[in-house]
Amino acid sequence: MTDRAMETGADRASTLRSWGLLMVVCGALFLEGIDIAMLNVAVPVIAADVGLTAGTAHWVISAYVLGYAGFMLLGGRTADLAGRRRVFLLALVIFVAFSVLGGLATADWVLVLARFATGVSAGFLTPAGFGIVVTTFPEGPLRDRALVVYGSVGAAGFVLGTVAGGVLASASWRLVFFGPAVLGLVLLVAGARLIRPDEHDGPPGGFDVAGALTATAGMVAVVYAVITVGEGGALGAAVLVVGAAVVLLGAFVAIESRHSSPLLRLGMLREGLLLHASLAGLLFMGAFFGFQFAVTLYLQDLRGWSPLEAGLTFAIMGLDLVAAPLLTPSLVRRFGAARVMTAGLVAAAVAFGRLLGLGNDWSYVDFLPSLLLVAAAFALVYGPLTSLAAEGVPEAEQGSAGGVVYTAFQFGGALGLAGVTVALGAGHADGAALGDYQRALVVPTLAAVAAAVVGVLAVVRRRERTTSPG
């Protein structure tokens, strides 16, 4: 009886430790989300203070995205080989250090450098955290629930970060950097106590240096080209960069197909639903970032709202933080992750589509139905999508799977921002008119529709996998 009681107590302690660990990793993903979103609101104030021009202010955000998306695959594979705990905690240290440097910056180049380094650290932090969650909870309902919680907290960071950015920037833009640094320190202390030590040391078959160099350089080139086009840069230069990216990524594919310990095993993309989940994530996050950017500019530039008022407009979307853990797991158990994800993608398409009728005098009430639909979309999409990405992937490659899906998220965000910027008429000195905003909102609408189509294909693919023999 005593032994059973001790065993029950040990199991309870292990369960509590696992969920405490989940909260730490969720906090890191939330940190990454608010870090991006807060800067979206604070950039005009930052640019004015440190001397960035209208043409270069975007680098406060773009440098972060460049580092994040460019190094995600490398970060995921490094976590698999060098140890997820080790990579997670070290990346968190670097994230905190460069966030502090950004908050102290008085020169524009220091600020941009700090943002790039912070993005690179996030490129290692996020896939390592994803791998920790997936390997801590066994495949099945428990993992599905953990990933829903993980996804909903991460999604809330994108949403609530806009509100937090408006509040902090109204006091001092430096708080937008120091706030994440403080949260990062708390997570670092908790993570060091709760995350279990890594069970292996070093790569079993050597590290794919050539693959790492070509993949990272290729991804950085792609994102740089997208940012250049989106900000109205020289088209010829962007074409040259794209050409270089094609050569680098082609070399990466050739290297990975022959390497004994590849950075990314290409066969992993044909197995399970990682490719479907990643493509859906790319389109969904592109739609969301484009929508948020267009509406924020509409409210501040066309309507004259303050950063705080614009940020508070999006606060209602934080309902996904409540809805996802309470409702999504039961929906996934009943209908399956692919169907739930697809329903969320359809909700996003409807949300963005109804904004095509945007008027000169739209109030908060006019936006509210779309904002609620976006909250529902995040609650239904983010967790099930990450669950589908992990499904069927061997434990030793979960960091790589996380690198693929979160690279897709960031690349999608860069594409969405670039597409909306082009649609608004980048570089026009006279600013955007109502028709420009209406045209810009076509971009997230089409992206969300395409994501819903990918979701339907994922449903079909999953049905084929579950009904096929063996």
N, C-alpha and C positions, 0 to 999 in steps of 0.2 A: 504493500500500500504506500509505504514511504517512498520506495523507488519510483512507483508510478507518479506520485505527487511531484517528486524531483524532476522526473522526465517531462511532466506537463509544464512545470515551471520553466525548465530549460527551453522547451519549445516556444512558450509564450515570450520569453526573453529574446529568442532568436527572431521571432516574428516581429516584435517591437523594434529590434535593431534593423531588420530589413526595411520596415516602413519608415524608420528614421533616416536610413540611408537614402531611401527614395525621395524624402523631403529635401535632403541636401542636393541631390542631383537635379531635382525639379527646380530648386532655388537657383542653380547654375544656369539652367535653360531660361528661367524667368529673367535672370540677370542679363543674359544675352539679348532677350527680347526687348526689355525696357531700355537697354543701352542704345539700340538702334532707334527705337520709337521716340525716345526723349530728344535725341539729336535732330530729328525731323522738325520738331517744333522750335528748338533753340538755335538752329543755324543762323537765322537773320541777326540775332543779337550777338552771337559769337563772331560772325563775320565783321560786324561793325566795330567790335572792340579790338580785335587782333589785326585788322587791316586787310582782310580778304576781300577781293573785289567780287562783283556779281558773277563774273565768269569763272572764278576759282573757288567760291564758297562751297560748291557741291563736294569738294574734295574732303571736307570734314566727314561726310557720310561715305563718299565713294572710296576713300582710302581704306575704311573699315571693311566694306563689302569686298574690295579687291583682295585684302589679306584673308578674310574669312573664307570666301568661296575658293580662292586659289590654293589654300593649304588644307582644305577639308579632307581630301582623299589621303594625303600624306598623314594627317593627324589620325584618321581612322586606322590606318594600317600600323602606324607607330604604336597606338594604344593596344592593338592586338598582339604585337610582338614584344614591346618593351614593358607592358603591364599597364592596365587601365587605371589603377589607383595612382600609380607613379605619374603617368601623363596628366591625369585629371588635376592632381594637386599642384604639379609644377606649372601647368597652364593657368591655373587659378592665381598662383603667385604672380605670374607675368601680367595677367589681366589687371590685377589690382595695382601693380607697380606703374604700368603705363596709363591707367586711368588717373592716378594721382599726378603723373607727369602732364597729362592733358589738362587737368584742372589748374596746374601751376603755370602753364605755357603763356608766354607773352609775345612770342613770335609765331607767325603763321606756319613756318616750316616745322617747328617743334610740335605744334598741334597736329598737323597732318601726319607726321612721323609717329606720334603717339597713337593716333587712330589706326594706322596701318598695323602697328605692332599689337594693339589690342585685338584687331580683327584676326591676325595670325594666331594669337593665343586662343581665341574663341574657336578657330578652326581645329585645334587640338582638343579643346575642352568639351565641345558638344558631342563628337562621336565617341569620345572616351566615356562620357556620362551615359550615352545611349547604350554602349556595350555593358556598362556596370548594371544598368536596370535589367537588361535582357538576360544577363547571366546570373543575376541574383534571384529572379523569379522564374520558376519552371514554366515551360510552354503549356498553355492552357488558360482557363478562366482567370487564374491568379495573375499571370503575366498580362493578359488582356486588360484587367482592371488597373494594374500598375501603369501600363502604357497609356491608358485613357487619362489617368491622373497626371502622368508626366506630360502628355500632350496638351491637356487643358491648361496646366500651369504655364507652359511655354507660350501657348496662344495668348493667355492673359497678359503676358509680358508685352507682346506687340500692341495690345489694346490699351492697357492701363499705363504703359510708358508714355503715351501721348499726353494723358492727363497729368502724370507726374512731371513730364517735361515742361508743360505749361506752368505748373505751380512753382517748380524750382527756378525756371528761367526768369520768372517774374521777380524773384528775389536776387539771384545771381546765376549767370550761366555756368559758373565754375561748380556750382552744386550739382549740375547735371553729370559732372565727372566724379566728384567726391562721393555722391550718393552711392553709385555702383561700387566704388572702392570700399566703402564701409560694409555694404552687404557682402561683397566678395571676401572680406576678412572674416566675417562671421561664418560664412560657408566653409572657408578654409579650415578654421578651427574645428567645426563640427565634422567636416569630411575626414580630417586626420584621425578623429576618434571612431567614426562609424564605418568607414569603408574598409573592408577586409583587405589584408595584405595580398599582393599579387602572388599567384601560385607558380609562376615561372619567371625566369630571368633570361632576357635576350631572345633574339630570333632563332628559331630552331634550324632554319635553312639559309640564313644570311639575309641581309637587307637589300632590297631591290633599288639600288642607288640610281641607276639609269631611268627606271620607271618613275621614281620619285621626282627626279629633275624634269623629265619631259612632261609628266602630268601636271606638276605645279606650274611650270612655265607656260604650258598650254592653257590651263585654266585662267591664270592671271592675264594672259593675252586676250582670251575671249571676253572676260569681264571688262578689261580695259577698253576693248573695241566697242562693246555695248555702251559703256559709260560715255565714251568719246562721241558716239553718234547721238546719244540721248541728250547730251549737253550742247549740241550744235557744233561739234568740232569738225575738223577737216575730214571729209568723206574719204579722200584718197589715202590719208594716213590710217584711217580705220580699216580700209580694205587691205592695206599692207600688213597690219597687225593680225587681221583675220587669216590672211594667207600664212603668216608665221604660225598661228595657232593650229591651223589645219595640218601643217607639216609636223609640228611638235606632237599633236594628239595622234596623228597617224603613226609616228615613231613609237609613241607610248603603247598603242595597240599591238604593234609588231613585237615590241619588247615583252609585253605581258603574255603574249601567246607562246613565247619560247622560254621564259624564265622559270626556274624550278621553284622559286618562292616569290611570286609576283606581288606587286603592290596591290593590285586588284585582279582577282581571278575572274576572267571574262565570262566563264561559264556560269558564275553566280548570277549574272544578269538574265540568263535564260531559265534559271530555276526559280520556282516559287513566284512571288508577285512583286519582287523588288523593283523591276523595271516599270511595271504599271504604277506602283505606289510613288516612285520617284517622279515619273512624268506627271501624274496627277498633282503631286506636291509642287512641282515647278510651275504648272499653270495656275494652281490655286493661289500660291503665294504671290505670283506675278500679278494676278487679278487684285488681290487684297492690297498690295503695296501701291499699285497704280490707282486704285480707288481712294485709298487714304490720302495719297499725295494730291490727287486732283481736287478732292473735297476740301482738304486743308487750304490749298491755294485759293479755291473759290471763296471760302469763308473769310480768309484774311485779306486777300488782295482785291477781290471784287466786292465783297460785302463789308469789309472794314472791321471784322471781328478781331479781338485781341488773341494772342497765342493761348491764353488761359481759357477764353470762351471756346475757341476752336478745339482745344484739347478736351474740355468737358463734354463737348458734343459726342465724342466717341466713348464716353464712360459707360454708357448703357451696354456696350458690347462686352463688358466685363462679366455679364451674366453667364457667359460660357464657363467661367471658373466654377460656378455653382452647378450649372446644368450638366456639364460633362461627367463629373464623378457620380452624380446621383442617377442620371437617366441613361447615359450612353452604355455602360456595361450591360444593363438588362436588355437594351436594344440589340447589342452585339450578340448576346447569348441567343436571342430569339431569331434574329434575321441574318446574322453574320456580319463580319467587319466590312466586307466589300459593299454590301447593300447599304449599310448605314453610312459609310463614306460617300457613296454615290448620292444618297438623299441629301447629304450636306452640300455636295457640289451643286446639285440642282437648286438648293436654297440660295447659294451664292449667286448663281446665274440670274435668278429672279430678282435678288436684292440689287444687283448692279444694273440689270436691265431696266428696272423702273426708274433709275436715276437719269435715263436718257431724256426724260421730259423735264429736266432741271430748269427752273425758272429764275428770273432776276430777283425775286422776293421770297425765295423758299425760306421757311422758318424751321426750327428744330422739329416741329410736329411733322413737317413734310418729309424730313429725313428719317423719322423714327421707324417706320415699317422696314426700311432697308437696313437700318442699324440692328434691329432685332433679328432680322433674317441672317445677317452676318454673324451675330452671336450664336445663332442656332447652327450655322455652317461650321464655325470653329468647333463647337461642342461635338458635332457629328463627324467631322473630317479628321482633325489632328490626331487624336488617339488611335482610332481605327486604322488610319493611314500608316502610322509608325508600327502598329501591330502587324499589318500586312507586309511591311518592309522586312520585318524580322522573321516572318513565318518561313520555315523550311531552310533557313540559313544556319550552317553549322556554328556552334558556339565560338569556335576559334576565329570566325570571320565576322562576328557581330559588329566589331568596331568599323570594319570596312563597309559593312552594310549601312551603318549609321553615317559614315563619310559620304556614301553615294547619295542617300536620301536628303541629307542636310546640305550637300553641295547643290542638289536640285532646288532646294528651298531658296538658297541665296542667289543662285543664278536666275531663278524665276523672278525674285524680287528686283534684281538688276534689270532684267528685261522689261518688267512691268513699269518701273520708273522711267526707263529710257523710252518706251513706247508712248507713255502719257506725255512725257516732255516734248517728244517730236510732234505729237498731235496738238499740243498747246501752241506750237510755233516757237521752238527754242531760238533765242537770240533776237526776238522782235522787241525793239525798244519801247514800243507803245503799249506793251502788256497784252494780256489775253482778255477777250470779250466772252460773253455768255456762250456764243456759238462754239468757241474754242473749247470750253469746258465740256459742253455736250459732246463734241467730237472726241475729246480725250476719254470720256467715260465709255466710249465704244470699245476701247482697248480692254479694260477689265471684264466687260460683258462677254466679249468674244472668247477671252481666255477662260472664263468660268464655264462657258458652254462647252469648249473643247475639253476642259477637265471633267465635266460630267460625262462626255462621250468616253473618255478614258476609264472613268469609273464603271460604266456599263461593260466595257471590255474586260475589266478586272473581275466583275461578277461572273461573266461567261468563263473566263480563264479559271477562276476558282471552282466553278461547278465542274469543269472538265477535269481538274486535278482530283477532286473528291470522288468523282464517279468512275474515273479510269481505273482499271485493275492494277494492283500492285502499287 
